[in-house]
Amino acid sequence: MFVAVRLLMANDRSLKSGSSHPKKKKLGSNAETGYAEERMDGEVKKKRKRIKVEEAAPQSPHVTITAADEKQKKEKKRKKKDLTEQTKISDPPSHPEQSHEPGEEEDLSPEEKRVLERKLKKIMKKEEKKRLKSEGQTLQKTEASGPTAPQQALDYLSCWAESRKDWKFQKTRQTWLLQHMFDSDKVPDEKFSVLLEYLEGLQGGARDTTVKKALALVEESGQAPEDVAVQQRAHRAREVIQLLS
């Protein structure tokens, strides 16, 4: 009887252990199968989303709109450039607000109109400055300028005769006197007598050139005996030749 009890206990244990293990295996296989199915479903959904995005991308109108906008901008820039070139070539109008036709202004934006008005105002200011310079600046320079070249040359000669200490040699003044000394309108008779004294100290190439010029004037007087101006120059030329020869 003791042996029978032990056999029953052993069978009971084996039944308990056998019944627990198969349940665990069955639960594990169902969980793995469910996880695998969920994973496959997720990957399929991702692929479908990717395909939908790729199919929808070419149909986006963004590229077409951008190209149209760029074309519009280029057209506006070209019109603006043409208008600025026309304003530079043509003279500025007296009334800038009336310079454009109504049809032309419709194509420009308010900002472009303001830019053109500023440019026209600058052009008008430049033209006004030029006009003022041409009218008034020449007169101011004439009034502000000192003695003329003939007066400076004659003053140079007077200083040589009257104040030799303050006198300084100036080649420019001497050259003017040598070129115009035969003309009584530019060198009066009272100054010519002083000039003859000045010529006594003349030397070098300037002396030879003066003699040659005087000889040419004497020869010219023989061809125009009735010309009073020519005869007056010839008279002075003879005095110079007599002094320097």
Helices and strands as residue ranges (DSSP letters): H 2-56, G 57-59, H 62-89, G 96-98, H 102-106, H 110-132, I 133-137, H 138-144, H 149-162, H 171-180, H 189-199, H 204-223, H 228-244
